[in-house]
């Protein structure tokens, strides 16, 4: 079981492309070794908050640069990481 607070980190399957761009975001930190339900994952994209699992998909429709934030928490504490302007969505050529 988990005896320590998680550490947040994010991996993406890709970070740039032409709109509409679908990106898979995965929790890549530590502290996800407990049973399901012990760890909570809150993903934030601007005003859009998603109470999801350790991996989610998000489709970006409009060209622009987007940030992603992840807060992970368990009984022992929480941690947060933000990748600012990490996703670069381009318009059609």
DRENMI-302339 format. One record per atom (N, C-alpha, C): residue number from 1; atom name; x, z, y. Coordinates in nm, 4 decimals. Layout:
BEGIN
+-----+-------+----------+----------+----------+
: num : atomo :       c1 :       c3 :       c2 :
+-----+-------+----------+----------+----------+
: NUM :    CA :        X :        Z :        Y :
...
+-----+-------+----------+----------+----------+
END
This chain:
BEGIN
+-----+-------+----------+----------+----------+
: num : atomo :       c1 :       c3 :       c2 :
+-----+-------+----------+----------+----------+
:   1 :     N :   0.0842 :   0.0000 :  -0.1193 :
:   1 :    CA :   0.0000 :   0.0000 :   0.0000 :
:   1 :     C :   0.0880 :   0.0000 :   0.1247 :
:   2 :     N :   0.0269 :  -0.0260 :   0.2379 :
:   2 :    CA :   0.1017 :  -0.0356 :   0.3635 :
:   2 :     C :   0.1283 :   0.1026 :   0.4203 :
:   3 :     N :   0.2534 :   0.1297 :   0.4515 :
:   3 :    CA :   0.2900 :   0.2574 :   0.5112 :
:   3 :     C :   0.3530 :   0.2383 :   0.6484 :
:   4 :     N :   0.3382 :   0.1195 :   0.7058 :
:   4 :    CA :   0.3989 :   0.0914 :   0.8360 :
:   4 :     C :   0.3116 :  -0.0093 :   0.9099 :
:   5 :     N :   0.3294 :  -0.0133 :   1.0412 :
:   5 :    CA :   0.2550 :  -0.1092 :   1.1234 :
:   5 :     C :   0.3075 :  -0.2502 :   1.0978 :
:   6 :     N :   0.2220 :  -0.3504 :   1.1077 :
:   6 :    CA :   0.2668 :  -0.4882 :   1.0870 :
:   6 :     C :   0.3494 :  -0.5388 :   1.2047 :
:   7 :     N :   0.4265 :  -0.6436 :   1.1804 :
:   7 :    CA :   0.4984 :  -0.7156 :   1.2856 :
:   7 :     C :   0.4432 :  -0.8568 :   1.2900 :
:   8 :     N :   0.4042 :  -0.9021 :   1.4093 :
:   8 :    CA :   0.3390 :  -1.0317 :   1.4233 :
:   8 :     C :   0.4401 :  -1.1441 :   1.4416 :
:   9 :     N :   0.4158 :  -1.2552 :   1.3747 :
:   9 :    CA :   0.4840 :  -1.3799 :   1.4036 :
:   9 :     C :   0.3943 :  -1.4925 :   1.3565 :
:  10 :     N :   0.4090 :  -1.6107 :   1.4186 :
:  10 :    CA :   0.3209 :  -1.7238 :   1.3920 :
:  10 :     C :   0.4035 :  -1.8435 :   1.3481 :
:  11 :     N :   0.3561 :  -1.9114 :   1.2440 :
:  11 :    CA :   0.4098 :  -2.0420 :   1.2073 :
:  11 :     C :   0.2996 :  -2.1458 :   1.2242 :
:  12 :     N :   0.3396 :  -2.2687 :   1.2609 :
:  12 :    CA :   0.2447 :  -2.3794 :   1.2771 :
:  12 :     C :   0.2916 :  -2.4952 :   1.1899 :
:  13 :     N :   0.1965 :  -2.5700 :   1.1319 :
:  13 :    CA :   0.2395 :  -2.6834 :   1.0502 :
:  13 :     C :   0.2915 :  -2.7985 :   1.1362 :
:  14 :     N :   0.2442 :  -2.8099 :   1.2603 :
:  14 :    CA :   0.3054 :  -2.8978 :   1.3598 :
:  14 :     C :   0.2620 :  -2.8510 :   1.4976 :
:  15 :     N :   0.3385 :  -2.8904 :   1.5988 :
:  15 :    CA :   0.3130 :  -2.8364 :   1.7326 :
:  15 :     C :   0.2842 :  -2.9445 :   1.8359 :
:  16 :     N :   0.2860 :  -3.0706 :   1.7941 :
:  16 :    CA :   0.2547 :  -3.1760 :   1.8903 :
:  16 :     C :   0.1926 :  -3.2944 :   1.8187 :
:  17 :     N :   0.1181 :  -3.3734 :   1.8956 :
:  17 :    CA :   0.0545 :  -3.4914 :   1.8402 :
:  17 :     C :  -0.0519 :  -3.5421 :   1.9349 :
:  18 :     N :  -0.1212 :  -3.6471 :   1.8904 :
:  18 :    CA :  -0.2227 :  -3.7117 :   1.9726 :
:  18 :     C :  -0.3582 :  -3.6452 :   1.9480 :
:  19 :     N :  -0.4352 :  -3.6270 :   2.0569 :
:  19 :    CA :  -0.5688 :  -3.5681 :   2.0469 :
:  19 :     C :  -0.6619 :  -3.6636 :   1.9721 :
:  20 :     N :  -0.7560 :  -3.6087 :   1.8922 :
:  20 :    CA :  -0.7720 :  -3.4668 :   1.8573 :
:  20 :     C :  -0.6666 :  -3.4234 :   1.7553 :
:  21 :     N :  -0.6061 :  -3.3084 :   1.7814 :
:  21 :    CA :  -0.4965 :  -3.2586 :   1.6975 :
:  21 :     C :  -0.5408 :  -3.1313 :   1.6261 :
:  22 :     N :  -0.5351 :  -3.1339 :   1.4933 :
:  22 :    CA :  -0.5677 :  -3.0148 :   1.4136 :
:  22 :     C :  -0.4390 :  -2.9487 :   1.3681 :
:  23 :     N :  -0.4270 :  -2.8199 :   1.3974 :
:  23 :    CA :  -0.3065 :  -2.7433 :   1.3647 :
:  23 :     C :  -0.3461 :  -2.6270 :   1.2751 :
:  24 :     N :  -0.2656 :  -2.6036 :   1.1711 :
:  24 :    CA :  -0.2832 :  -2.4849 :   1.0880 :
:  24 :     C :  -0.1849 :  -2.3786 :   1.1345 :
:  25 :     N :  -0.2380 :  -2.2620 :   1.1702 :
:  25 :    CA :  -0.1581 :  -2.1474 :   1.2147 :
:  25 :     C :  -0.1551 :  -2.0446 :   1.1032 :
:  26 :     N :  -0.0359 :  -1.9905 :   1.0739 :
:  26 :    CA :  -0.0215 :  -1.8931 :   0.9671 :
:  26 :     C :   0.0508 :  -1.7687 :   1.0167 :
:  27 :     N :   0.0056 :  -1.6539 :   0.9679 :
:  27 :    CA :   0.0760 :  -1.5283 :   0.9931 :
:  27 :     C :   0.2061 :  -1.5312 :   0.9151 :
:  28 :     N :   0.3185 :  -1.5130 :   0.9844 :
:  28 :    CA :   0.4496 :  -1.5210 :   0.9209 :
:  28 :     C :   0.5301 :  -1.3938 :   0.9466 :
:  29 :     N :   0.4611 :  -1.2860 :   0.9806 :
:  29 :    CA :   0.5295 :  -1.1599 :   1.0071 :
:  29 :     C :   0.5393 :  -1.0747 :   0.8827 :
:  30 :     N :   0.5460 :  -0.9437 :   0.9034 :
:  30 :    CA :   0.5530 :  -0.8499 :   0.7914 :
:  30 :     C :   0.4342 :  -0.7555 :   0.7985 :
:  31 :     N :   0.4035 :  -0.6953 :   0.6857 :
:  31 :    CA :   0.2953 :  -0.5988 :   0.6824 :
:  31 :     C :   0.1679 :  -0.6543 :   0.6222 :
:  32 :     N :   0.1755 :  -0.7688 :   0.5530 :
:  32 :    CA :   0.0560 :  -0.8274 :   0.4920 :
:  32 :     C :   0.0540 :  -0.8054 :   0.3408 :
:  33 :     N :   0.1181 :  -0.6973 :   0.2960 :
:  33 :    CA :   0.1315 :  -0.6766 :   0.1520 :
:  33 :     C :   0.0201 :  -0.5909 :   0.0933 :
:  34 :     N :  -0.0640 :  -0.5364 :   0.1777 :
:  34 :    CA :  -0.1715 :  -0.4503 :   0.1287 :
:  34 :     C :  -0.2902 :  -0.5304 :   0.0792 :
:  35 :     N :  -0.3893 :  -0.4628 :   0.0223 :
:  35 :    CA :  -0.5105 :  -0.5304 :  -0.0218 :
:  35 :     C :  -0.5828 :  -0.5970 :   0.0953 :
:  36 :     N :  -0.6607 :  -0.6987 :   0.0635 :
:  36 :    CA :  -0.7382 :  -0.7680 :   0.1670 :
:  36 :     C :  -0.8278 :  -0.6663 :   0.2365 :
:  37 :     N :  -0.8337 :  -0.6744 :   0.3696 :
:  37 :    CA :  -0.9150 :  -0.5810 :   0.4457 :
:  37 :     C :  -0.8329 :  -0.4747 :   0.5147 :
:  38 :     N :  -0.7110 :  -0.4502 :   0.4674 :
:  38 :    CA :  -0.6266 :  -0.3503 :   0.5328 :
:  38 :     C :  -0.5658 :  -0.4035 :   0.6620 :
:  39 :     N :  -0.5473 :  -0.5348 :   0.6700 :
:  39 :    CA :  -0.4857 :  -0.5953 :   0.7877 :
:  39 :     C :  -0.5906 :  -0.6802 :   0.8583 :
:  40 :     N :  -0.5984 :  -0.6664 :   0.9907 :
:  40 :    CA :  -0.6898 :  -0.7491 :   1.0704 :
:  40 :     C :  -0.6075 :  -0.8466 :   1.1525 :
:  41 :     N :  -0.6598 :  -0.9679 :   1.1656 :
:  41 :    CA :  -0.5916 :  -1.0756 :   1.2378 :
:  41 :     C :  -0.6836 :  -1.1261 :   1.3487 :
:  42 :     N :  -0.6384 :  -1.1137 :   1.4733 :
:  42 :    CA :  -0.7150 :  -1.1650 :   1.5865 :
:  42 :     C :  -0.6335 :  -1.2753 :   1.6538 :
:  43 :     N :  -0.6836 :  -1.3973 :   1.6424 :
:  43 :    CA :  -0.6183 :  -1.5144 :   1.7007 :
:  43 :     C :  -0.6838 :  -1.5456 :   1.8344 :
:  44 :     N :  -0.6034 :  -1.5758 :   1.9375 :
:  44 :    CA :  -0.6571 :  -1.6070 :   2.0695 :
:  44 :     C :  -0.5981 :  -1.7384 :   2.1190 :
:  45 :     N :  -0.6887 :  -1.8271 :   2.1626 :
:  45 :    CA :  -0.6509 :  -1.9546 :   2.2242 :
:  45 :     C :  -0.7208 :  -1.9594 :   2.3592 :
:  46 :     N :  -0.6522 :  -1.9181 :   2.4649 :
:  46 :    CA :  -0.7161 :  -1.9131 :   2.5958 :
:  46 :     C :  -0.8316 :  -1.8134 :   2.5939 :
:  47 :     N :  -0.9541 :  -1.8626 :   2.6187 :
:  47 :    CA :  -1.0723 :  -1.7749 :   2.6194 :
:  47 :     C :  -1.1335 :  -1.7606 :   2.4802 :
:  48 :     N :  -1.0823 :  -1.8353 :   2.3849 :
:  48 :    CA :  -1.1419 :  -1.8448 :   2.2519 :
:  48 :     C :  -1.0736 :  -1.7469 :   2.1569 :
:  49 :     N :  -1.1471 :  -1.6431 :   2.1153 :
:  49 :    CA :  -1.0934 :  -1.5464 :   2.0191 :
:  49 :     C :  -1.1540 :  -1.5721 :   1.8819 :
:  50 :     N :  -1.0692 :  -1.5717 :   1.7800 :
:  50 :    CA :  -1.1144 :  -1.5938 :   1.6429 :
:  50 :     C :  -1.0686 :  -1.4761 :   1.5579 :
:  51 :     N :  -1.1651 :  -1.4041 :   1.5024 :
:  51 :    CA :  -1.1356 :  -1.2924 :   1.4128 :
:  51 :     C :  -1.1225 :  -1.3511 :   1.2737 :
:  52 :     N :  -1.0025 :  -1.3952 :   1.2406 :
:  52 :    CA :  -0.9836 :  -1.4716 :   1.1188 :
:  52 :     C :  -0.8937 :  -1.4026 :   1.0196 :
:  53 :     N :  -0.8482 :  -1.4790 :   0.9241 :
:  53 :    CA :  -0.7569 :  -1.4289 :   0.8232 :
:  53 :     C :  -0.6138 :  -1.4608 :   0.8593 :
:  54 :     N :  -0.5244 :  -1.4533 :   0.7612 :
:  54 :    CA :  -0.3826 :  -1.4772 :   0.7875 :
:  54 :     C :  -0.3486 :  -1.6234 :   0.8164 :
:  55 :     N :  -0.4418 :  -1.7148 :   0.7909 :
:  55 :    CA :  -0.4186 :  -1.8554 :   0.8252 :
:  55 :     C :  -0.5494 :  -1.9159 :   0.8745 :
:  56 :     N :  -0.5419 :  -1.9913 :   0.9850 :
:  56 :    CA :  -0.6610 :  -2.0566 :   1.0391 :
:  56 :     C :  -0.6250 :  -2.1969 :   1.0852 :
:  57 :     N :  -0.7273 :  -2.2797 :   1.1002 :
:  57 :    CA :  -0.7105 :  -2.4132 :   1.1563 :
:  57 :     C :  -0.7818 :  -2.4202 :   1.2898 :
:  58 :     N :  -0.7221 :  -2.4939 :   1.3835 :
:  58 :    CA :  -0.7828 :  -2.5124 :   1.5160 :
:  58 :     C :  -0.7609 :  -2.6575 :   1.5576 :
:  59 :     N :  -0.8666 :  -2.7213 :   1.6064 :
:  59 :    CA :  -0.8565 :  -2.8589 :   1.6542 :
:  59 :     C :  -0.8622 :  -2.8598 :   1.8062 :
:  60 :     N :  -0.7634 :  -2.9244 :   1.8655 :
:  60 :    CA :  -0.7544 :  -2.9370 :   2.0110 :
:  60 :     C :  -0.8030 :  -3.0768 :   2.0492 :
:  61 :     N :  -0.9102 :  -3.0835 :   2.1290 :
:  61 :    CA :  -0.9749 :  -3.2093 :   2.1627 :
:  61 :     C :  -0.9113 :  -3.2735 :   2.2858 :
:  62 :     N :  -0.8842 :  -3.1930 :   2.3868 :
:  62 :    CA :  -0.8336 :  -3.2443 :   2.5147 :
:  62 :     C :  -0.6812 :  -3.2414 :   2.5177 :
:  63 :     N :  -0.6188 :  -3.3450 :   2.5764 :
:  63 :    CA :  -0.4741 :  -3.3408 :   2.5956 :
:  63 :     C :  -0.4338 :  -3.2235 :   2.6849 :
:  64 :     N :  -0.3158 :  -3.1693 :   2.6609 :
:  64 :    CA :  -0.2642 :  -3.0595 :   2.7408 :
:  64 :     C :  -0.1733 :  -2.9716 :   2.6585 :
:  65 :     N :  -0.1222 :  -2.8672 :   2.7221 :
:  65 :    CA :  -0.0385 :  -2.7690 :   2.6522 :
:  65 :     C :  -0.1207 :  -2.6430 :   2.6289 :
:  66 :     N :  -0.1128 :  -2.5904 :   2.5075 :
:  66 :    CA :  -0.1940 :  -2.4760 :   2.4686 :
:  66 :     C :  -0.1057 :  -2.3631 :   2.4161 :
:  67 :     N :  -0.1518 :  -2.2405 :   2.4413 :
:  67 :    CA :  -0.0833 :  -2.1220 :   2.3907 :
:  67 :     C :  -0.1647 :  -2.0624 :   2.2766 :
:  68 :     N :  -0.0955 :  -1.9883 :   2.1911 :
:  68 :    CA :  -0.1634 :  -1.9179 :   2.0821 :
:  68 :     C :  -0.1113 :  -1.7745 :   2.0802 :
:  69 :     N :  -0.2038 :  -1.6806 :   2.0609 :
:  69 :    CA :  -0.1673 :  -1.5394 :   2.0534 :
:  69 :     C :  -0.2257 :  -1.4821 :   1.9243 :
:  70 :     N :  -0.1496 :  -1.3966 :   1.8597 :
:  70 :    CA :  -0.1955 :  -1.3301 :   1.7380 :
:  70 :     C :  -0.1723 :  -1.1805 :   1.7504 :
:  71 :     N :  -0.2793 :  -1.1029 :   1.7264 :
:  71 :    CA :  -0.2666 :  -0.9578 :   1.7174 :
:  71 :     C :  -0.2990 :  -0.9178 :   1.5736 :
:  72 :     N :  -0.2047 :  -0.8507 :   1.5097 :
:  72 :    CA :  -0.2267 :  -0.7999 :   1.3744 :
:  72 :     C :  -0.2319 :  -0.6486 :   1.3813 :
:  73 :     N :  -0.3227 :  -0.5898 :   1.3062 :
:  73 :    CA :  -0.3350 :  -0.4442 :   1.3102 :
:  73 :     C :  -0.3708 :  -0.3905 :   1.1727 :
:  74 :     N :  -0.3242 :  -0.2701 :   1.1470 :
:  74 :    CA :  -0.3650 :  -0.1959 :   1.0281 :
:  74 :     C :  -0.3771 :  -0.0484 :   1.0671 :
:  75 :     N :  -0.3941 :   0.0366 :   0.9682 :
:  75 :    CA :  -0.4168 :   0.1787 :   0.9923 :
:  75 :     C :  -0.3012 :   0.2439 :   1.0688 :
:  76 :     N :  -0.1808 :   0.1853 :   1.0587 :
:  76 :    CA :  -0.0622 :   0.2492 :   1.1165 :
:  76 :     C :  -0.0270 :   0.1967 :   1.2547 :
:  77 :     N :  -0.0949 :   0.0911 :   1.2996 :
:  77 :    CA :  -0.0639 :   0.0403 :   1.4321 :
:  77 :     C :  -0.0893 :  -0.1084 :   1.4407 :
:  78 :     N :  -0.0406 :  -0.1683 :   1.5484 :
:  78 :    CA :  -0.0620 :  -0.3115 :   1.5662 :
:  78 :     C :   0.0571 :  -0.3745 :   1.6370 :
:  79 :     N :   0.0592 :  -0.5066 :   1.6364 :
:  79 :    CA :   0.1643 :  -0.5817 :   1.7034 :
:  79 :     C :   0.1035 :  -0.7138 :   1.7477 :
:  80 :     N :   0.1618 :  -0.7705 :   1.8529 :
:  80 :    CA :   0.1067 :  -0.8922 :   1.9124 :
:  80 :     C :   0.2204 :  -0.9860 :   1.9476 :
:  81 :     N :   0.1971 :  -1.1148 :   1.9285 :
:  81 :    CA :   0.2950 :  -1.2156 :   1.9692 :
:  81 :     C :   0.2188 :  -1.3294 :   2.0337 :
:  82 :     N :   0.2786 :  -1.3894 :   2.1373 :
:  82 :    CA :   0.2177 :  -1.5052 :   2.2026 :
:  82 :     C :   0.3203 :  -1.6159 :   2.2148 :
:  83 :     N :   0.2831 :  -1.7361 :   2.1711 :
:  83 :    CA :   0.3659 :  -1.8544 :   2.1884 :
:  83 :     C :   0.3041 :  -1.9341 :   2.3038 :
:  84 :     N :   0.3702 :  -1.9314 :   2.4186 :
:  84 :    CA :   0.3148 :  -1.9895 :   2.5407 :
:  84 :     C :   0.3435 :  -2.1398 :   2.5445 :
:  85 :     N :   0.2382 :  -2.2179 :   2.5693 :
:  85 :    CA :   0.2491 :  -2.3641 :   2.5781 :
:  85 :     C :   0.3193 :  -2.4232 :   2.4558 :
:  86 :     N :   0.2906 :  -2.3659 :   2.3400 :
:  86 :    CA :   0.3605 :  -2.4053 :   2.2173 :
:  86 :     C :   0.3027 :  -2.5313 :   2.1546 :
:  87 :     N :   0.1784 :  -2.5647 :   2.1898 :
:  87 :    CA :   0.1124 :  -2.6810 :   2.1306 :
:  87 :     C :   0.0981 :  -2.7875 :   2.2387 :
:  88 :     N :   0.1514 :  -2.9053 :   2.2103 :
:  88 :    CA :   0.1520 :  -3.0150 :   2.3074 :
:  88 :     C :   0.0627 :  -3.1280 :   2.2539 :
:  89 :     N :  -0.0555 :  -3.1407 :   2.3137 :
:  89 :    CA :  -0.1514 :  -3.2418 :   2.2696 :
:  89 :     C :  -0.1470 :  -3.3578 :   2.3689 :
:  90 :     N :  -0.1160 :  -3.4751 :   2.3182 :
:  90 :    CA :  -0.1045 :  -3.5939 :   2.4036 :
:  90 :     C :  -0.2315 :  -3.6779 :   2.3967 :
:  91 :     N :  -0.2576 :  -3.7505 :   2.5043 :
:  91 :    CA :  -0.3672 :  -3.8440 :   2.5046 :
:  91 :     C :  -0.3304 :  -3.9710 :   2.4285 :
:  92 :     N :  -0.4296 :  -4.0533 :   2.3971 :
:  92 :    CA :  -0.3990 :  -4.1800 :   2.3284 :
:  92 :     C :  -0.3063 :  -4.2660 :   2.4137 :
:  93 :     N :  -0.2202 :  -4.3386 :   2.3461 :
:  93 :    CA :  -0.1198 :  -4.4209 :   2.4179 :
:  93 :     C :  -0.1879 :  -4.5331 :   2.4950 :
+-----+-------+----------+----------+----------+
END
